[in-house]
Amino acid sequence: MTENGLAAIEDASLNASAPPQQLWLDGWLVRFCPGKAKRSRSVNAVAAGRLALADKLARTAAVYREAGLPMVVRITPFSQPAELDSELGARGWMRFDDSIVMVAAELPVAAGAPPAGCVMRRVDHAEFVSAVGALRQSPADQRAGHMQRLGASPVPYQGWLLEREHDGALLACGQIAREATLVGLYDVFTAPPARGQGLAQALCRALLQRAAADGACTGYLQVDAKNAPAIAAYRKLGFVDGYHYHYRAVDPATV
């Protein structure tokens, strides 16, 4: 995919992860949502701005102190200025959580039936947050932040659960967020006892097919660069590496 195409995906992912708690600070999109997703509680340096870096860091740190959150900066190939990553590293900010944005240039046109003995069910934001929060064992404040972000998102989300047919047990979950011809996969998670059966892959295939039927042409997702099983599953769906990003913080242990 071209650099412009990847930049459009970055824009779409920023739109889909937009929380109500954000402000513009001299070229930095400063987000401070108390949810789990770091994309919604980190700095995205989308423009160079005019202030000196030390001044901008100080002003931004004050925003995070007031919000009661650690300050985190997300570094992508599109971050401005280009030397921001090295400048933060020179100041002792530590790199962590390397991630991959994967892209599928073509979406499945036919998903087939859910796995034998399973049913798919679309749910509202509240039920989805409750389900994925229980699977992740997320604390109450993160669940509240997730719910708030989904409710305020400028890009509509569809949340789906994959359940065992005979007793309704939750096996996997996932969401799609479509903006024009781009669709993102979010919050894909498999219940630990159900892992290794290809259930999340089947769910994702079905979600992408639904998005394609609604006009989506290209898929994207973010995945931990160390999550080899998930990366392998996404490759089977036609996803390839688009670009990498990571985070920096003074002390990642507090993030």
Secondary structure, DSSP 4 states (H G I P E B T S, - for coil): --HHHHHHHHHHHHHHT--SSEEEETTEEEE---SS-GGGSSEEE-S--SS-HHHHHHHHHHHHHHHT----EEE-TT-SSTTHHHHHHHTTPEEEEEEEEEEESS--S---SPSTTEEEEEE-HHHHHHHHHHHHT--HHHHHHHHHHHHH-SS-EEEEEEEETTT--EEEEEEEEEETTEEEEEEEEE-GGGTTSSHHHHHHHHHHHHHHHTT--EEEEEEETT-HHHHHHHHHTT-EEEEEEEEEES-GGG-
